[in-house]
Amino acid sequence: MEQQITFCSSEDGVRIACGTTGEGPPIVKAANWLSHVQFDLDSPVWRHWIEEFSKFHRYVRYDERGCGLSDWKVADFSFDAWVRDLEAVVDSLGLERFVLLGLSQGGPVGIAYAVRHPERVSHLVLYGTYSLGWAAAERSPPVQIEEREAQIKLTGIGWGRDNPAYRQIFTSEFIPEATPEQMRWFNELQRISTSPDNAVRFQVEFGRIDVRDMLSRVKVPTIVLHAQGDQVVPFEEGRRVASKIPGARFVALEGKNHILLQDEPAWSRFLYEVRKFIGVKDELLTERPSHDSLGAIGGPATAPAVTQGKEAREAHSLLVGVAVASLSLYRVVGNYMRYDQAARNILKDARQKMVAAFLSPSTKRENYLLWAAPGSGKTYFVEEVAASLDRVAQYRELNLAKLTEPAFRSALGEITDLEQPCLCLIDEVDAKSEERWPYELLLPFFDSTSVHGARRVFVVAGSSGSGPNGMKERIASRPKGADMLSRIPVDNEYSVPGMSVGDRIVVALSQFRLAGKRLGRDVHEVEKLGLYYVALDRRLTNARHLHELAVRAVERMSPGDDRVKYDNLFHPGDPENKAFWGESLAVAGDLAGAYLLVQD
């Protein structure tokens, strides 16, 4: 997905970063706490928001002052300054009329803007929001205010530390039903999106918000949506906002997450209601979810569809006629597997060249470019190549999206000081589009084949654009980007496709075996219906997700059993188990009770 990042200046000169994706009538999202327009783009927490709102519209997001790519050192942290920042973004993009989306404290900002500029707001969409800050006695009892003040003090102490335990407090409130990967990402977002001092200032200012007197003055069409179990902003706050805005429509969503996650039922309901409200054509609306499909509050996501679609037919065909799976047939390197032969051979070629660079050193440049579809496991692939080198070379991984300039300089310095050969992955190399330093710092390393006589092999990897050419164009447009690319031989450029149905099955088998070995359990067989479920569940998009599923499944295996059964994929009583089982029997009943023997 292509994104344009621009900057504008607010009334007091503060620089505000703005990200734009998609085409069509504009939707502007008022900034809410904890955002990073570059880092959010490929995140498991925010990416689906960006993708869905960019389908039919030009979707505009921006980082509020003190956060993300906007200026961090600012004097004015007031609510009025946040409203002025929204005004500056809209004016800089020349938007005359647009849908305004307000999440959390972005809701009050959106309300204030709509009151000031009703002629520019076609529709106001509010989610998980409030009109009165947490510090007001009318909203929060004394004990809750004391708890929030203690939390703010803890923020000042531990926000910027490497230990994520401090930030986990907020993560558990914002997305209590998240997967471990989503929680880890949100912990990291907190660390890189703002400083400890700013995190404290944000929270203090949130407590002071009061737009109650503005609610009755909102004259634009408004919809208010709120999760019933929201642990950050109480459900009653959303109801109160809707009741005070003339003509506002209120939609209650089931769930506990303050940020709606892609796989929870409330997300599809939210999308349907918002799109219908803002006037997306009926034929483009996703099918309206029934109330029965939403499940109980806090329940699991709906089971993947198992109708006779292309992927369901492919998964059934792959599984029904096979009795034994030999993982060695699909191994690229270590535990990295690919089902598709073409993809497997491309990656084997890349692996062979990287390894040969250390075993048969030459004066040739051995820099590599790796474009990979999201979820294809590019980082895992390079990690497994490094593991195959064992003691031949050290391995270092630098994620450009997560590192500041000083941290990046320091990490490169450590690589320089190594006396051993080193394989170094520069992940998210297409990040930091607004900065000059990334490629300027990397260029000297790409010019030298060795340091202290020890070989250095660099792999730069990213996922932007629809392929390597699109990513290279983005890199080449930046300072020293073209120079860096010129140091990568054309035959050292590789493209990694996304995971197919067959890939998900093969990787799942590998992860079941791997989890068994690590937990001291022998896994010799896997029930085919379980693999059918894995193949169709779009939440299981990469090896990390599949590994987490495999560990939980192996832990649930009966003592003495060497088979992973379909039921082992779910916790006891999980309604998703029953739902998928009932739906799949008509189209894949022959996979139930049938097992696939797994061999290394």
N, C-alpha and C positions, 0 to 999 in steps of 0.2 A: 504494500500500500504506500503510495507516494504522499509525502507531506511537505508542505512549504512552511518554513519557519521564518518569521519576520519579527522586527522589533519596532516599537513605537515609544514615545515619551509621554508620560502622564503630565498633568498640569504643573507639578513641582519638579519635573525633570527626571523622575524615576523611570528607568528603562524597563519596559514590559515585553516579555517574549510571547509570541502568538504562533500557534500551529493551525494550519488549515488543510483539510483533506476533503475529497469528494467534490461533486459538482451539482448544481441545482439551486433551488431557493435556500437562503442561508438559515442555519440554526447556530445561535451563539450560546455557548455555555458560560455562564458567569463563574469565575474562578472559585474553587473551594479548596480548603486546606489540603496540603499534601498533593502536589501535582508536579510533573516534570514533563513538558511537552515532548521531549525526545525520548526519555526513558519509558513513558507510559505507552508509547506506540506499540511495543511488542510485549506488553505485560500480560500475565494471566488474570489480572484483576480489572484492567481498564481497556484492553484491546477490543473486546466485543462491543463496548460502548462506542468506540471510535468507528469500528467497521460498520455497525448497524446504522448509526446516524449519518454515515458518509454514503450510504447506498443511494439515497434519493435526494440528498441535500449537500450543500457546501457547509461542512461542519467546522466551526471555529472554536478553538479552546485557547486559553492563555494562562500563564502562571502568574498568580497574584504577586504583588511586591513582597520581597523577602522570601521567595519560594522558587524552586525550579531554576529555570534559565533567566528569570527576571532578576533585577538588582536585589541583593540581600541586605546591603547596608543602607537603610532608609531611616529617616527621622520620624516620618508620619506613618503610624500604623493604625490610623483611625478607620472607622466604618465609612466615613465620608470619603476618605482617600480610596477605599476599595471601589466605591461607586464611580469616582472620577476615573479610575483605571479602566473600568468597563466602558465608560464614555470615550476614553482615548482609543481603545481598541476598535470600537465600532466606527469612530470617525476616521481612523487611519486606514481602514479597509473600504471606506466609502459606502457602507451599508445603509440603505435608506429605510428598509422595512424587513423585519426578520422575526423568526421564532426565538424566544428567549428561554433558556433552560437554566433553572436554578436548583442545585443540589446542596443539601446541608446548609452551611452559612452562606452559600451562593444564592439561596432562596431569598433572604432578606435583601441582599444586594440587588437581585432581580426585581423584587417588589419596589424598592426605592427608585430604580431606573424606570420601571414601567409607569410609576406615578409622575416622574419628571418628564418622560418622553413617551406619552401614550400613542402618539402618532407613528412611532417607529416600531412598536411591538405589535406584531399581528396576533400572537398567541403567547401566553405565559405558562410554562410547564414547571411545576414545583414538585420536588421529590425529597422526602426525608428532612423536611425543613421546619422552621420555627419562626416566631415573631419576637420572642423574648429570650434573652440570653440566660445561661445557667446560673449566673450570680444573683438573679433577682429572686427575692424571697417569695414572690407570688408564684414562681415556677418551681423552685426547688426547696425542699425542707432543709433545715440547718445541717443535718448530718450529711446530706448529699453535697452541700456546698463545702463542708469541711473535707469530704473525700476528694472533691475536685481540686481544692487548694493543695492538698497533700500530693495529688498527682502532678500538679504543676511544679511543685518543689522537686519532686523526683525527676521530672523532665529536665530541669536545669542541671541536675547532678549527672544523669546518665545518658542523655539523648545521643551525644556524639561518640560514645564509647563503642569499641568493637563488639562488646558483649550485647547481643540483641535483646536480652531479658527485659531491659527497661522499656524498649519500644514494643515488646510483645504485649504489654498491658493494653496499648492502644489497638494493636492488631486484633486482639481477642474481642474487643468491643466492636470494632468496625466490621469485621468479617468473621464472626464466631463459627460459621459453618464452612469455612474455607478448607481447602486441601493443605497439606504441609507445604507444597510448593508455593501456593498462593500466599500463605502466611509468611514464608521466607522472603518472597518478593516484596510484600508490603512492609516488612521490617526494613528491608534495604531501601525502599522508596523513602521511608521516613528519614533514614540517615543521610541520603544524598540530596533530599529535596530542600532541606533548610538547616539552619544552625540551631544549637541548643537554646541560645538566647532568643532567636526568632520564634522557636516553637513555644517558648514561654509567653512571649508577647502576643502571639496569635491567640492562645487559650484565654489569656486575660481579656483581650478585646472581644472574643466570642461571648464572654460572660456579660458584657456591657450592652450587647445589641438590644435594641428596642424599636421595632417598627410597627407596634400595635396601632398607632394612630394613622398609619398609612394604609392599612388593610381596606378600610371602607372607601378609600380614594382610588383603588385600582379599578380602572374602567376598561381593561382589555380582557378578552376571553381567557379564562384561567382554569387549569386542571391541577389538582393537588393529589399526589399519590404518596402512600406511606406504608411501610412494612409493619405489621401488627406487633412483631417482637423486636423492633429496632431497639438496640441497647445503647445507642449514642443519643438519639433524639426520641423521646417518648412518643408513642403513637398519638396520645392526646394532643400533642403540640400540632401535629398535622391536621387533625380534626378542627382544632381551634382556628388555624389559619384559614381553612376552607370555609368555615362558618361565618367568618368576618368579611370575606371578599365577595362582593355582590355577584351572584350568579355562578360562583365557582363550583365546579364538579369535583367530588371527592371519590377516590378509588382506594379501597383497602387491599393491601397485598399480603399474602401469607409468607411468613419467613422471619428470620432474625437479623439478616445482614443489613447493615447501614448502606453498604455498597452492593448493589445487586450483582451476583455472580452469574456467569453464562449458563451454568447447568442447573440453576434452581428454577422451579416452575414460575416463580414470580417474575422472572426476567421476560419470558415470552408474553405474559399478561401485560406487563408494563409496556413493552414495545407495541403491542396491539392497541392498547388504550391511547397511547401518545400519538401513534401514527393516525389513528382514526380521528383524534381530536384536532390535529394540525392540518388535516385534509389530504393525506396520502390517498390516492385512488383505491377504490375497493379491490380491484384486481391485483394490486400490489401488496395488499395487506396479508400478513401471515395468517393462517387459520386461527380463529379465535380459540384459545384454550378453554375447555369446559371447566366448570367449577369442580367437577369430580376429579379432574386430572391434577388439580393443584395440591392435593394431599393435605395433611394436617400441618399446622404451624410448626416450622422447624423440621419438617420431614425431608427425605432425600429427594434428589432430582428425579424427574421422570425417567423411566427406562427408555433405552434407545429403541427407535421404531424397528420392527422386524417384519414389515410388509414385504412383498416380493419386489423390492427395489433392486437396482443393479448390484449394490454392495452386498445385500442379503443373499442374492443368488450366487454371487461370486464366492462369498464365505462358505455357503453350504456346499458348493461344488468342490472347493478345495478340501473340505473336511470329510465329506461323506465317503469318499473312496479310498482313503489313506489309512493305514494301520500303524505305520512306523514313521517317525520324523527323525532324521539324522542331522543334527545341528551343524556338523562339519560341512555339510553341503551349502550352508548359507552363511558361514563365517567369513567376515572380511578381515578382521583382526581382533584378537582377544575375545571379548564378549559382545563385540559390535556385529550385528547380523543384518543382512538384507535379503529379502525373498527374490526380488527382481534381479535377474541375471545381469542385465545391462548396468544397473546401478551398482551391483556388486563388483563387476569388473572395472568400472570407472574408479571406484574407491580402492580396489586392490592395486591398481596402477599407481594411484596417488600414494598409498602406503609404501609400495615398493620403492618408489623414488625417494621418499623422505628417509626411509631406513638406509638406502644405499648411499645417501649423502654423508652419513656418518661412517659407514663401513668402508667406503671407497672414496675418501676425500679428494677433491679436485679444486681447481681455481674457478670453476663455474659458479655463478650465483645460484643459490638453492632456496630462493624465496618462493612462496606459494600463495595463491589466492583461492579461497574456497567460498563459493556462494552456495547457500543452502536454504531450501524452503523451510519455513518455521516448523519446528517439531521433528526435523529430520535427524537430529542428534549430532550436529557437526562438532560440538565441543566434546561429546562422548567419543566420537571417532578419533579425534586428535589425542585425547587422553589415552585411548587404548593403543594407538601407535606409539606414544611415549612409553607406555607400560611394556610394550614388546621390546623396546630397546634396553630395558632393564638397567644394567650398570654402564651401558655404553654412553648414555647422555642424560643430563639433567632435564627436567621439564619445568617450564614456567608458563603461567597463564595470566594475561593482563586483559581485563574487560574495559575497553575504552569508555563505554557508557557509564561505568561506575567510578572511574578514577578522575580526580582533579589533576591539574597540571603538576603540582608538586609531587603528588603520589605517583604519577606516571613517570616523572623524572627519576624519582627514587627507585622505582621498580626496574627501569632500564639501567640505572647505575648498578644495581645488584647483579643484573645479567652481565654487565661489563666486567664486574669483579670475579665472576666465576672462572675458575681455571679449567673446568671440565667442559666438554662439548655440551651444547644446550639446544633443545627444541623448544621454541617459544611460540605460543598462540596469542595473537592479538585479536581477541573476540570483539564483536560489534565495532569493527574498524570503520564503519560508515556512520558512527555516532559523532557527536560533538561538531555538528555542521557549522556552528557559529564561531568556532575557535580556529586560530591559526596554528597553534602549537603542535597538534598531534602528529601531522606528517613531517613537520620540520624536525621534530625530535626523532622520528623513526628513520628518516632518510640516511643518516650516517651509518646506521646499523645495516641497512640494505645495501650499502656500497661496499661493506667489508664482509668477506666470507668467513673470517675467523678473528678471534681476540685471544691474545696470549698463546697463539698457535692452536687454539681449540675451536672446532667447528661451531658455527651458529646457523641454525636453520629457522627462518621465520615463516609462520603461516598466518595470513590475515584472513579473517572470516567475517561474513555478514549475511543479512537476509533481505536487505532493501531491494526494491524493484522486483521485476518479474523474472530476473535472471542475472547472470554475471555482467552482461553488457550494461544493464540499467544501474547496477551498483557501481560499476567502473565510471560511468558518466557522472554519478553523484560525487565520487571521490575525486575525479579529475577536475571538477569545477571548483575545488577548494585549494587554498595555498599549498603548494608543493605536492598536491595529490597526484598530478600527472607525472611529476618526477619520480614519486614513489612507485607508481604503476610501471614505469619504464624499467624499473629494476626487477620486475617479476617476468621471467620468460613466459611467452605465450603458452608453451606446452606445459607450464606449471599451473595453469588455471583449470579449476575443476568445478562442476556444478552438481549439487546433491539434490535429487528430487525428494519430495515429501513422502511420508510413509503410506503405503498402500494397504489394502485389506490383508494381503499375504504377509507384508512386513509386520503388521501388528500381531498376527498369529505367531510368526517365527520369533519375534522379539519377546512375546509373552512366554513362549516355551523356554527360551533361554533364561528369562528372569525367574521363572518357577524353579528351574534347575539351580540357578545361582543362589536364590534365596534359601533353597533347601540345604545347600552346602554350607552356607553361612550360619544357618540355624541348627545344624547338626541333624538334618532330616534328609532321607533319600526320597527324591521325587522321580518316579519312573514312568508314571502315566498321568494324563490330564484328560478330564471328561470333555468330549467334543462340544457339548452345549456351552460349557464355560468358555471355550475358545471362540465359539460363535458370538457369545455376548461381548467378549473383548474386541472382536473384529468390528462390531457395529456401534460400540460406545464411543462417540466422538470426543468424549472427555479424555480418553486414553490416547493422547496425541503424540506422546514421545516415550522414550525408554524410561525416563524418570517416573512418569505416571505409572507405567506398567510395573516398574520395580516396586513401587509402594503398594500396588494392588497385590503383587506376588508375595511380598513379605506378609501381608495380612492374611492371605489365603493359606500360606504354609503354616502360619501360627494356628490356624483353625483346623488343620488336619487332625483326624483322630489318632491317638497314640498307636503306633505300630503300623499304620496305614502308609502306603507309598504312593497313593493316588490323590491328586488335587481334584476334588469334586466341584460340580457347579455350585452347590450350596456353600462351599468354602469361600467363595468370592464375596459373600455378604455376611454382615453381622446377624445374629439370631433375631428373627422377627422382622427383618427388613422388608417392607412392602414392595420394594423394587424387585426383590427376588420373585415373589409371587406374580407380580405384574408381567415381568419378562417371560417367566415360565409359561404362564397362560397364553400369552400372545404368540410365543414361538412354537408351541406344540403343533399348530396347524401347518406351519411351513417348514419346520426343522425338528419335528418330533423324533426322527430317526437318530438324532445326535444325542438325545438324552439317554444316559446309561451306557453310551459307547465311549471307549477310551482310546487315546492316542499314545503309543509307546514312544518315549523320548530317549534318544541316544546322543551322546556327545559326538 
